[in-house]
Amino acid sequence: MINQIEIESFNQKISVQRVLGKIIGTKESPTVIAIGGIHGNERAGVNALLKVFKTIASEKIPFKGNFYGISGNINAISKNVRFQNVDLNRIWTKEQILKLHLENDLDEESSEQKEIYHILKKILETDKGPFYFLDLHTTSADTQPFITISDSLDNRRYSSNFSIPTILGIEEFLDGPLLTYINEFGHVALGFEAGQHQKEVSVDNCIAFLWLALVAAKCIKKRHVKKHRFYKHSLSMFIENQDFYKIDFKYTIKPFEDFKMVAGYKNFQEIEKNDVLAYSNGKKLISDFEGKIFMPLYQQKGDDGYFIISKISKFWLNTSRFLRKVHFHHFLKLLPGVTSHKKKPYTLIVNPKTAQFLATEIFHLFGYRKKVLKRGKLHFIKRDRKVNEFL
């Protein structure tokens, strides 16, 4: 068991332990699980969770269902670093989970993961759904608040309660995030990016998001949240519409590469084709796209250099929603070079030659995401799925 720590975070002395708070309400469901600090230098979510639990208790706010606050990488939080050996938010794979069961001599991050895994498994086995998972983050660059989701209709529906930019399908570009693992079992899971690591407004944004998320999950009634209107407008900056974005490009930093972003880029900043974005071993990295720069890296640890994103049209979103609701995805299985995986009902196996004619966006439209190339075939995995047992 990883010990409780005492730290100073955002000019406050706080105690951080694995379970930051727990509420068992008047009804058995729903259940909300919020995680803060899965990256140890992203402490805003931890501060926010402690404040929200304290407010619910002190104001005796009526609560329906269950609410858990869980801290992520406690050892990294104590040192204020992203991680120690490996990124705790890049190791949530079935192979790694099996390793947790079979091995006793685990490194720091695997030990943290094992504790978190068993807590989540117990909650999912003993509490009642629907389950809502919230992962609270901050960024190294200045940013307005935004949400990241795997593109299931349930995730879209829940995220529509927040009028802030929403990025679809980031899991295609990252290996082993916690929320991607959670999505495999059919649960709603949202990542929330609150702002820059050191800025106190990031704590305020996490607090606002948590209150809105609890109201959206129907755990708390709007009238019991004193500053509900303020929270909604402070997050959305008085914008009523929710914009969705897709990722067009990701720059991955190679081992031992000397990578440096050009100074001054802000998240969602417009960029043009041929703009100089960063330097790799002293050579310019020039954009091949126009769009918006997303999550430019201004810290030492991490291998996601930057992304380029573009807005998704409402027509595409509405068409995608309609096609999925009428189960039109079965049509894909009739195409030459496309077959169902015999053991995995949510997976399509696609001949790469077929994929040349069927753009990845077509599979996205029907609710599939590209995973990996296995034995010369592409595997596309369906995002919308029924709730199944957590493994």
N, C-alpha and C positions, 0 to 999 in steps of 0.2 A: 504494500500500500504506500502510495506516495504521500509524504507528509504535508500538512497544512503549512503555508508560508505567510509571512507578514511582509508587505511591500509598501512603498510609497508610489502611488499612481495618480497622475493628474492632481498633484498637491494634496492628496488624501492618503492616510494610512489605512490600508484594507487588509483583511484576512482572506486568503484564497485557499480553498480546499476543493476537492473534486465536485461535490454537490454544493453549489452556491446557494441554492434555495429549493424548496419543495412545498407545493400547495396541493392538498387533496380537497377538492371542493364539494359542493352539495350534490352534484350529479356524477355519475361514473365516467362520462365522456363530455367533450373531446379531451385529448391529451396534447399539450404543447411542450416540446423539448427544445430549449434554446442553448446553444453552445457559444461560449466566448473564449477567446485566447487560444484557438487551435494553432495559431502562430503566436509565439511568445512575445513578440514586439507589438502585438495588436491588442492592447489591454483595454481599450474603450468598452468593448462588449462586456468584460468582467465587471468594470465599474458600474455600467448601466444595469446589469442584471441585479447586482446587490441593491441598487437604489430602488428598482421596481419592486423587488420582494419586500423591502423595508416599507415602501409606501402602501402596498396592499395590506400589510399587517397593521401598520399604524392607523390607517384610515378605515380599517375593517371593511374593505370593499367586498361585496358579495361575489363569490366565484363559483362558476359552474365548470366541472371537469377537473383536470389535473394540469399542473404546470411545474416543470423542472428546469433549473438552471444548472448547467454543467460547465466546468472549466476544462480547457483543452490541455495544452502542453505546460503543465505546472512548472517543471524544471526550467523550461525556456522562459516562462513568464518571470521567474525569479531572477533571471539574468538579463531580461529585456532583449532577447535575441529571437529571431524567427524560429530557429530550431537548433539542436545541438549536433546530431549526426545526420539525420534524414528529416525531410519535411513531413510532419505528422499528417498533413492534408494531401499527401501523395502516395499513401501506402494502404489505402482501403480497397484491397483486392481480395478475392476469395482465396488466392494462394497465400497471401500474407495472413489472413485470418486463420487458415489451417496451421500455419507456422506458430501462431499464438497458442494453439491447443497442444502442439507437439513438443515445443521447446520451452525449457525453463530459463536458460541463460540468454535473456533478451537485452538489447541495447535500450537506452533511455526512452527513445520514441516508441519502441515496440511495447515497453512496459506501460507507458502512458496509454497507448492504444488498447492494450489488454483490459485495463481498468474501465476505460470508456465503453468498450465493446460489451463487457459484462453488465454494466449499468443499463445501456440501451436495450440489450436483450431481455433483461429482467423487466424493464418498463413495458416493452412490447408484449411480453408474455403475461403480465399481471394486470395491466391497465387496459382500458377500452378505447378504441378509436372512434372517429377518425383521428389519426396522428398527424401533427404538424411539426416539422423540424425546421429550426431557424439557426443559421450559422452566421455569427456576427464578425465582420472583418473591418479593417481599415487599409488604406493604400499608402504607398511611399510618395505618390504625387498628389497634388491638390485635386480634389474632385467634389462634385455634387454627389449626394447619395444616389445609389442605384441598386438594382436587384439582379442576381444571376439565377437562372433556372434551367433545368433540363426541360425540353419542350413537350411536356405532357399537358393534356387539357385541364387536368386537376390543378397542376402548378400554375397554369395561365389564369384559371378561374380565381385562385386564392391571391395571386399577385395583382389581380385587377383592383384589389382594395387599396392599392398604393399608387398614387399618380406620380410615379417616378420612373426614369428610364429602366428598361428591363432587357437584359441580354439573354438571348436564347442560344442553347447548344454549346456553352463553353466547355462542357464535358468532353466534346470531341477533340479538344486541344490540350486537355490536361489528363495526366495518368493518375488514377487512384484518389480523387477527392472523396471526402466523407459523404457528401450529399449525393454523389453519383451512386455510391454503394447503397445508400438509403433508398434512392429511386428504384433500384433493381427489385425492391420488395413492394412497390406500388404505393409508397407513402408520399404525401406532399412534402416538398423540401425546397426552401428558399435560402439563398445566400444573400446577405445584406452587407453592402459596403458603405460605411457611414461617413467617411472623410479621410483626411490625412492622419497618419499615425499619432502625431504629437498634439494635434489641435483639440482643445477641450470641446469644441462644437461637435466633434465625433461622438463623444459620450452623450451629448444632448440628442443627437440624431438617433443613436441606438435606443435611448429611452423612448423617444417618440415612436420609433418603429415597433418596439415591443408592445407599447400600449395599443397601437393600431392593430397589430397582429393578434393580440388577445381579444380585441373587440371583433375582428374579422372572423376569428375562430368561434365566436359566440361564448367565450369563457366569461367575459365581462360585458355589461351593458354600457353603451356609449355615455349615458347620463351619469354613470359613476366615475368616469374619467374626467376630472375637473378641467383639464386643458386639452380636451380632445380636438376641438376646432383648431387650436394653436398648433398642436402636434401635426395635424394633417397638412396645414398650410406651410408650416416651417419645413417639412420634408419636401413637399411638392413645389415650393416657391410659388404658390398660387396658380400653378398650371393644373388644369383639370384633366387633360388627356394623358394617357399612358403611351409612351413611344416604345416600340420594340426594335431591337437591333440584332443583327447577325454578325458573326465574325468572318471576315474575308481573309485574314492573314495573321499568322503568329510568328514572331521571331524567337527562336529557341537559342539560348546561349549554350555554346559547347563547353565541355570541360576544359579548364585552363585558358579559356578565351578571355582576353582583356576587353570587356564590354563597357561602354560608357554612353548613356543617353546624352543627347544634346540638352543642355540646361534649359529649364523654363517651360517644358511642355506640361499642359494641364490635361487631365482626363476629359475626354469628349471634345478636345480642341480640333477644329477643322484642319485638315492637311491636304496638300495638293500632290499630284504625281510629280516625282523628282525632288521633293523636299528631302533635305538631309535630316534624318531622325536620330542617328546614333553613330558610334564608331566601334568597329571590331578590329582589334589589334592595330589601331591607328588608321584603318581604312573607313571611308564614309559608307554608311548604310543608307541607301536612297530608296524612298517609297516608290513602289510600282503601281500604287493605287491612290485614288483620292477617296477621302472619307473622313473618319474621325479617329484620332489616336486614342487607344484604350489601355489603361494600366501600364504606362511607361515605368520602367524600373529605375528607381533612384535609391537603391539600398544595396548592400554588399551580397546578401544571400538571396537565392532564387535564380531560376533559369528561364523564366518567362520574361524576355527582354521588353517586348511590347506587342500589342495587337492593333489591327486596323479593323474598324467596324463600319457598317452602313445600316441605314434605317430599313425596316421591313414594311412593305406596304400593307394597308388595311385589307386590300383585296386578297393578298396572299394569306393573311391571317384568317380571314373569314372563309376563304376557299378551303384551307387546311382544316379548319374546325368542322365544316360541313362534311368533307370527305371522310374524316375520321368517325364522325357520329353515325354515318350510314355504312360504316365498315367497308369502304371502297378499297381499302388496302389489300383485300383478297385478290383484286385484279392483278397486282404485281406478280403474284405466284404463277400466273398464266403466261408470263413473258418468257421467251427463250433465254436460257442462261440464268434464271432465277429459281431457286428451290428453297423449300423450308428446311430448317435444321431438324433432324429426326428427334433429337433429345431436348432441344430448346425451342419451345413453341413461339417465342417472341423474336426469333432470329431468322433472317433471310440470308442465304448464301448466294453470292452474285459473282458470275464470271467477269473478270476485269474487262474483257472485250465488250460485254453487254453494258458495263458501267460507262464505257466511253460514249455510248449513245444515250444512256439514261443518266442525266446529270445528277449529282448528289442531291441537288435541290428537290428533285422529284421524290426521292426517298424521304427527305425532310418534310415535304408536303403531306405525305401519307403517315408521318409520325415515326419514322425510323431515323436512327443516327448511324453514321459510319463508325465502326470500331477499329478493326485491325485487318491486316492481310494475313490470312492463315492458309498455308499450303497452296498458295497461288490463288486463293479466292478471297473476295471481300465479304466481311460479315457486317450486316446492318441489323441493329437491335431496336425493337419497338419501344417507344417511350411510354405510351399508354398501356397500362397493365393492371390486372386485378391484384389486390393485396394478397401477399403470400407469406409463408413463415420466414422469419428472420433467421439467417444462418450465420 
